[in-house]
Amino acid sequence: MRPFRKVGRTDKRLMRASAAIPATRADDVLTKLSQSANKARLWWVIAILLAVKKGPARRGALRGVAAIAGASLTANLIGKPIFPRRRPAAELVPAHRRLVNRPTSSSFPSGHSASAAAFVTAVAMESPKAGLAVAPVAAAVAYSRVHTGVHWPSDVGAGIAIGLGAAAITRHWWPLHEDIPARTAHSADAPLMVDGEDMLVLVNPHSGVDGQDPTEDVRYAWPKATLIYPDPKLDVREQLVQEIHMRGNSIRALGVAGGDGTVAAVAAVAADYHLPLALIPAGTLNHFARDVGVKDMPDADAATEAGSAVGIDLGEVEIDCAGETEQRWFVNTASIGGYPEMVRLREKLQKRFPKWPSAAIAMVRALRHAKPLEVELNGKHAEVWLLFVGNGVYAPKGLAPSRRPALDTGLLDVRYLRADLPYSRLRFVLAMLTNSLSASHVYVELDLPELEVNLLNGNRRVATDGEVGPLGNVFRFKSRSSALTIYRTH
């Protein structure tokens, strides 16, 4: 027990040293800061502010929220029940520092410190600049727990250790993204677009988490371009085709400012009409723009002014139903099974709830109520819950493919969840939680140039780039080499 007594004496000595600090205005600041971090409210506010800006800061905010969840669970539901400890007596600190509502749970470890350390560490993993800006706030929150007399210093130290571990373990499920463009060996010729002359640009004013209209950015980059906005009465593809035909052969390039769904629709028309595509990422996550290497408006402007472009592969799916065939391009992913149902349910829930909770609820409900699909995959019989097809080979392998190292592989990334094994959905969830999908028998991953999917028990919808498509019973997926020319600086 001697080490524990030694820790106790050190705690008391540090607590007395903190209590002896003369009264200043900082006392009120630390007290309010400590209270603002209750239930991680402070970190949620900071996460929202970071998420406003696209790129590493937004990814850091998302990783930070995930790290807080792990740290809070560990500290409050595991650490405190296992290691009960009395909090410091109120008399150890001056009366003006004491919290009005002192916590009554175990003192060890400090949940506030765990959340603070988890958040700032996770943010710094994605954006060192943002992490450096948030670090003083996190340090102040951790110290405020000693300053207000509700935790011993060793409680705070243990909480910080838990937070660091929680942030580090997020990389087990969510690897860090290398912020470099995906490579492609396809060269492409594209005209110089000085000020966007002879360019037709579709602008989605409702893209992104904050719904910020990107029109101003588009006007700045391409002042001579023709701007149009999505017509709710028309499909985006149909609207663009009409605009191109109205202008004869005067359109030399297409542009788009929006999220992945909008970009995918414009890219499909660009591929059909052999027009180069310029894009300004204005969505929530902008997976496609990130892989291409266009981070913002200046990147897009510089590429069009220089006529710098590359060719990239596109995914194609032919859908057969009742003797009719429809063809669709996709820039990111396509899927059959649970995902299209999830998208439809998410859109319904979004009328009452925010997007992220709606997506989580929809995924759980869709997988829970999904019916197995009896299919033939390239002639081989299988039963699956859902089927994922990526345009190009994604990394990492497993549940959450997040990036493409290359845009010229000529391959499709095929992943599916088997339904012919006992408790396959439960085994899938357990493998997902332990990040062991690569060794699971219920989850299959293949890289193929083509995939034909024959449904043997009715018709289903295909989802391409998050948009629900038509019904079909035969789906032929192919990778089309250098099908799209896109502006980017080399």
C-alpha positions in Angstrom: 0.0 0.0 0.0 3.0 2.3 0.3 2.8 3.5 -3.4 -0.8 4.5 -2.8 0.0 6.4 0.3 2.8 8.2 -1.5 0.4 9.2 -4.3 -2.0 10.5 -1.6 0.6 12.7 0.0 1.7 14.0 -3.4 -2.0 14.8 -4.2 -2.4 16.7 -1.0 0.8 18.7 -1.5 -0.2 19.7 -5.0 -3.7 20.5 -3.9 -2.4 22.8 -1.2 -0.1 24.5 -3.7 -3.0 25.1 -6.0 -5.1 26.5 -3.2 -2.4 28.9 -2.2 -2.5 30.7 -5.5 -3.7 34.3 -4.9 -7.2 35.2 -6.0 -7.4 36.7 -9.5 -10.0 37.1 -12.3 -8.8 33.7 -13.6 -10.7 32.0 -10.8 -14.0 32.9 -12.3 -12.8 32.0 -15.8 -11.6 28.5 -14.7 -14.9 27.9 -12.7 -17.1 28.8 -15.7 -14.8 26.8 -18.0 -15.0 23.7 -15.8 -18.8 23.9 -15.8 -19.0 24.5 -19.5 -17.3 21.1 -20.1 -20.0 19.2 -18.2 -21.3 16.4 -20.5 -18.7 17.5 -23.1 -20.9 20.5 -24.1 -17.8 22.7 -24.6 -16.2 20.2 -27.0 -19.4 19.8 -29.0 -19.5 23.6 -29.5 -15.8 23.6 -30.6 -16.4 20.6 -32.9 -19.2 22.4 -34.6 -17.0 25.5 -35.2 -14.2 23.3 -36.6 -16.6 21.5 -38.8 -17.6 24.7 -40.6 -14.3 24.7 -42.4 -13.8 21.8 -44.9 -10.7 19.7 -44.8 -8.5 18.5 -41.9 -10.2 20.7 -39.3 -13.6 19.1 -40.1 -12.1 15.6 -40.0 -10.5 16.4 -36.7 -13.8 17.5 -35.3 -15.4 14.2 -36.3 -12.5 12.2 -34.9 -12.6 14.3 -31.7 -16.2 13.5 -31.1 -15.6 9.8 -31.6 -12.6 9.9 -29.2 -14.7 11.7 -26.5 -17.3 8.9 -26.7 -14.6 6.3 -26.0 -12.9 8.3 -23.3 -16.2 9.1 -21.5 -17.3 5.5 -21.6 -14.0 4.3 -20.2 -13.8 6.9 -17.5 -17.4 7.0 -16.3 -18.7 3.5 -16.9 -15.5 1.5 -16.2 -13.0 3.6 -14.3 -15.2 5.2 -11.7 -17.1 2.0 -10.6 -13.9 -0.1 -10.4 -11.9 2.5 -8.6 -14.1 4.4 -6.1 -12.4 7.3 -4.4 -13.5 10.2 -2.3 -13.3 13.6 -3.8 -11.2 16.3 -2.1 -12.9 18.0 0.9 -14.4 21.4 -0.1 -12.4 23.1 2.6 -9.2 22.4 0.8 -9.8 25.3 -1.7 -11.0 28.9 -1.1 -14.7 29.4 -0.9 -14.9 31.6 -4.1 -13.5 28.7 -6.2 -15.9 26.0 -5.1 -18.5 24.7 -7.5 -22.2 25.2 -6.4 -23.1 21.7 -7.5 -20.2 19.5 -6.6 -20.2 16.1 -8.3 -20.9 13.0 -6.2 -19.4 10.2 -8.3 -16.0 8.7 -7.7 -13.2 11.1 -8.0 -11.0 8.7 -9.9 -10.5 9.2 -12.8 -11.4 12.7 -14.1 -14.0 12.4 -16.9 -13.6 16.0 -17.8 -9.8 15.6 -18.2 -10.3 12.4 -20.2 -12.7 14.1 -22.7 -10.4 17.2 -23.0 -7.3 15.1 -23.7 -9.2 12.8 -26.1 -10.7 15.7 -28.1 -7.5 17.8 -28.5 -5.4 14.7 -29.3 -7.8 13.5 -32.0 -8.1 16.9 -33.5 -4.3 17.3 -33.6 -4.0 13.9 -35.5 -6.0 15.4 -38.4 -5.0 19.1 -38.1 -2.0 20.0 -36.0 -2.8 23.7 -36.3 -6.3 23.2 -35.0 -5.0 20.9 -32.3 -2.5 23.6 -31.2 -5.3 26.2 -31.0 -7.5 23.9 -28.9 -4.7 22.6 -26.6 -4.7 25.6 -24.2 -8.4 25.2 -23.6 -8.1 21.5 -23.0 -5.2 22.1 -20.5 -7.2 24.8 -18.7 -10.2 22.4 -18.4 -8.0 19.7 -17.0 -6.4 22.0 -14.4 -9.8 23.6 -13.5 -10.8 20.3 -11.9 -8.0 20.7 -9.4 -8.4 24.5 -9.1 -12.1 24.1 -8.2 -11.4 21.3 -5.7 -13.4 18.5 -7.3 -10.5 16.3 -8.3 -7.1 15.2 -7.0 -4.2 15.8 -9.4 -3.7 12.1 -9.9 -7.4 11.9 -11.0 -6.6 14.4 -13.7 -3.4 12.6 -14.7 -5.3 9.3 -15.1 -8.1 11.0 -17.1 -5.5 12.5 -19.5 -4.0 9.1 -20.0 -7.4 7.6 -20.8 -8.1 10.5 -23.2 -4.8 9.9 -25.0 -5.5 6.2 -25.3 -9.1 6.8 -26.6 -7.8 9.2 -29.3 -5.0 6.8 -30.3 -7.4 3.8 -30.6 -9.7 5.7 -33.1 -6.9 4.9 -35.6 -7.7 1.2 -35.2 -11.1 1.7 -36.9 -10.5 5.0 -38.7 -6.9 5.3 -40.1 -5.5 8.7 -40.7 -6.0 10.0 -44.2 -2.9 11.0 -46.2 -3.8 14.4 -47.5 -2.3 13.9 -50.9 -4.1 13.5 -54.3 -4.7 10.0 -55.6 -2.3 9.2 -58.5 -3.2 8.6 -62.1 -1.1 7.9 -65.1 -3.8 8.9 -67.6 -2.8 12.1 -69.3 -5.6 14.4 -70.7 -6.0 17.4 -72.9 -8.3 20.2 -71.7 -8.8 23.8 -72.9 -7.6 26.8 -70.9 -10.7 28.3 -69.3 -9.8 31.9 -68.8 -12.4 33.3 -66.3 -14.6 30.4 -67.1 -15.6 31.6 -70.6 -17.7 28.9 -72.5 -18.1 27.0 -69.2 -21.5 25.8 -67.9 -21.5 25.5 -64.1 -24.1 23.9 -61.9 -24.2 25.4 -58.4 -26.0 23.7 -55.5 -26.7 26.4 -52.9 -27.7 23.9 -50.2 -24.6 21.8 -50.1 -22.5 21.3 -46.9 -23.3 21.1 -43.2 -23.9 24.9 -42.9 -25.8 25.3 -46.2 -23.5 28.0 -47.3 -24.2 29.1 -50.9 -21.0 28.7 -53.0 -22.1 31.1 -55.7 -19.7 33.8 -54.6 -16.7 31.4 -54.9 -17.9 30.3 -58.4 -18.3 34.0 -59.5 -14.8 34.8 -58.2 -13.2 31.8 -60.0 -15.1 31.9 -63.2 -16.8 35.3 -63.7 -17.6 34.7 -67.4 -19.2 31.2 -66.8 -22.9 30.5 -67.2 -24.4 29.5 -63.8 -27.4 27.4 -63.3 -29.1 26.0 -60.2 -30.8 22.6 -59.7 -34.4 22.7 -60.9 -36.6 20.7 -58.4 -38.8 19.7 -61.3 -36.0 18.1 -63.3 -33.3 15.5 -62.8 -29.9 17.2 -62.6 -28.6 15.2 -65.6 -31.7 16.0 -67.7 -31.4 19.7 -66.8 -27.7 19.8 -67.9 -28.4 18.0 -71.1 -31.1 20.5 -72.0 -28.8 23.4 -71.3 -26.0 21.9 -73.4 -28.3 21.4 -76.4 -29.7 24.9 -76.0 -26.2 26.3 -76.5 -25.2 24.1 -79.4 -21.4 23.5 -79.5 -20.5 26.6 -77.4 -19.9 24.7 -74.2 -16.2 23.7 -73.8 -16.3 22.5 -70.2 -18.6 21.8 -67.3 -18.2 23.0 -63.8 -19.9 22.1 -60.5 -20.0 23.5 -57.0 -21.6 21.1 -54.5 -21.2 17.8 -52.6 -20.5 14.3 -53.9 -24.1 13.7 -55.1 -24.2 16.8 -57.2 -20.6 16.2 -58.5 -21.5 12.7 -59.5 -24.5 13.9 -61.5 -22.5 16.5 -63.4 -19.6 14.1 -63.9 -21.9 11.6 -65.6 -23.0 14.3 -68.1 -19.3 15.3 -68.6 -18.4 11.8 -69.4 -21.3 11.3 -71.8 -20.5 14.5 -73.7 -16.7 14.1 -73.5 -16.4 17.5 -71.7 -13.7 18.2 -69.1 -15.0 18.8 -65.6 -14.0 21.5 -63.1 -15.2 21.3 -59.5 -15.3 23.4 -56.4 -15.9 21.2 -53.4 -18.8 22.6 -51.4 -20.3 19.5 -49.7 -20.0 18.0 -46.2 -17.2 15.5 -46.8 -16.2 15.9 -50.5 -14.7 12.4 -50.8 -14.3 12.7 -54.6 -12.7 16.1 -54.6 -10.3 15.0 -51.9 -9.2 12.0 -53.9 -8.8 14.1 -57.0 -6.7 16.6 -55.2 -9.0 19.7 -55.4 -9.3 21.2 -51.9 -11.0 24.5 -52.6 -11.8 27.2 -55.0 -8.2 28.4 -55.6 -7.2 24.9 -56.6 -10.0 24.7 -59.1 -9.3 28.2 -60.5 -5.6 27.5 -60.9 -6.2 24.3 -62.8 -8.7 25.8 -65.2 -6.5 28.9 -65.9 -3.6 26.6 -66.7 -5.6 24.0 -68.7 -4.1 21.3 -66.4 -6.2 18.1 -66.4 -5.9 14.3 -65.9 -8.0 11.3 -67.0 -9.6 9.2 -64.3 -11.5 6.0 -64.3 -15.3 5.9 -63.7 -17.6 3.1 -62.6 -20.4 2.2 -64.9 -23.5 0.1 -64.1 -26.1 -1.2 -66.6 -29.4 -2.0 -65.1 -31.8 -4.4 -66.8 -35.5 -4.6 -65.8 -38.5 -5.8 -67.8 -36.5 -5.8 -71.1 -35.3 -2.2 -70.7 -31.7 -1.2 -70.0 -30.5 2.0 -68.2 -26.8 3.0 -67.9 -25.4 5.1 -65.0 -21.9 6.4 -64.1 -20.6 6.6 -60.6 -17.6 8.5 -59.3 -17.4 6.9 -55.8 -19.6 4.0 -55.0 -22.6 1.9 -55.9 -24.5 -0.6 -53.8 -27.4 -3.0 -53.7 -29.3 -4.3 -50.7 -29.4 -2.6 -47.4 -27.7 0.7 -48.4 -30.4 1.9 -50.9 -33.0 1.2 -48.3 -31.0 3.1 -45.7 -30.7 6.1 -48.1 -34.5 6.2 -48.6 -35.1 5.9 -44.8 -32.5 8.6 -44.0 -34.2 11.0 -46.4 -37.5 10.4 -44.6 -36.0 10.9 -41.2 -34.1 14.0 -42.2 -37.4 15.9 -42.4 -37.5 15.7 -38.6 -33.9 15.0 -37.5 -30.3 16.2 -38.4 -28.5 14.3 -41.1 -25.9 12.4 -39.0 -28.4 10.9 -36.5 -30.8 10.1 -39.3 -28.1 8.2 -41.2 -27.1 6.2 -38.1 -30.7 5.3 -37.2 -31.4 4.4 -40.8 -28.4 2.1 -41.1 -29.3 0.1 -38.0 -32.9 -0.2 -39.0 -32.1 -1.1 -42.6 -29.7 -3.9 -41.6 -32.0 -5.2 -38.9 -35.0 -5.5 -41.3 -33.1 -6.4 -44.4 -34.1 -9.5 -46.3 -31.3 -11.7 -47.8 -30.6 -11.3 -51.5 -30.3 -14.5 -53.5 -27.9 -13.6 -56.3 -25.4 -14.8 -58.8 -22.1 -12.9 -58.7 -20.3 -13.5 -62.0 -22.2 -16.7 -62.3 -21.5 -17.9 -58.8 -24.5 -18.4 -56.5 -24.5 -16.5 -53.2 -26.8 -15.0 -50.5 -25.9 -11.5 -49.3 -27.4 -8.8 -47.1 -25.8 -6.0 -49.0 -23.3 -5.4 -51.8 -20.8 -2.5 -52.1 -19.0 -1.6 -55.4 -16.3 1.1 -55.4 -15.0 2.9 -58.4 -11.3 2.0 -57.9 -9.6 0.2 -55.1 -10.3 1.8 -51.8 -8.3 1.9 -48.6 -8.4 0.7 -45.9 -9.9 -2.7 -46.3 -12.7 -3.4 -43.9 -16.0 -1.6 -43.1 -15.0 2.1 -43.7 -13.2 2.6 -47.0 -12.2 6.2 -46.9 -9.8 7.0 -49.8 -8.3 5.8 -53.1 -4.5 5.8 -53.5 -5.0 5.7 -57.3 -7.7 6.7 -59.8 -6.4 4.6 -62.7 -6.5 1.0 -61.4 -9.1 -0.3 -63.9 -10.7 -2.3 -61.0 -13.8 -2.3 -58.9 -13.7 -2.7 -55.2 -16.3 -5.3 -54.4 -17.4 -6.0 -50.8 -20.4 -7.9 -49.5 -21.9 -9.3 -46.4 -22.9 -12.9 -46.6 -26.3 -14.1 -45.5 -25.8 -17.8 -45.9 -23.9 -18.3 -42.6 -25.5 -18.5 -39.1 -25.7 -15.2 -37.2 -23.9 -13.4 -40.0 -25.2 -9.9 -39.0 -24.2 -10.4 -35.4 -20.8 -11.8 -36.4 -20.4 -8.8 -38.8 -21.1 -6.3 -35.9 -18.6 -8.1 -33.6 -15.9 -8.2 -36.4 -16.6 -4.5 -37.0 -16.1 -3.6 -33.4 -12.9 -5.5 -33.1 -11.7 -4.3 -36.6 -11.2 -7.9 -37.7 -13.4 -7.9 -40.8 -10.4 -9.0 -43.0 -10.4 -12.3 -41.1 -14.2 -12.7 -41.0 -15.9 -15.4 -43.0 -19.1 -13.3 -43.3 -17.4 -10.4 -45.1 -15.9 -10.8 -48.6 -13.6 -8.3 -50.4 -12.6 -8.6 -54.1 -11.0 -6.4 -56.7 -12.5 -7.1 -60.1 -12.6 -5.3 -63.5 -16.2 -6.3 -64.0 -19.1 -7.7 -61.9 -22.4 -9.1 -63.1 -25.1 -9.4 -60.4 -28.1 -11.5 -61.2 -31.0 -11.2 -58.7 -32.8 -14.5 -58.3 -35.6 -13.3 -56.0 -37.2 -10.2 -57.5 -36.1 -6.7 -58.3 -34.0 -4.2 -56.2 -32.8 -0.7 -56.5 -29.2 0.3 -57.0 -27.7 3.3 -55.2 -25.0 5.3 -57.0 -23.0 7.9 -55.1 -25.6 8.0 -52.4 -28.5 8.5 -54.8 -31.2 5.9 -55.1 -31.5 4.6 -58.6 -34.0 2.5 -60.7 -35.2 -1.0 -60.0 -33.5 -3.9 -61.8 -32.8 -7.6 -61.6 -29.5 -7.7 -63.6 -26.7 -5.2 -62.8 -23.5 -5.2 -64.9 -20.7 -3.2 -63.2 -17.6 -2.2 -65.1 -14.6 0.0 -64.6 -14.1 2.4 -67.6 -10.5 3.6 -68.0 -10.0 7.3 -68.3 -13.7 7.9 -68.9 -13.6 11.4 -67.2 -11.3 14.3 -67.8 -11.0 16.5 -64.7 -9.1 19.7 -64.0 -6.4 19.5 -61.4 -2.9 20.9 -60.9 -0.2 18.3 -61.3 
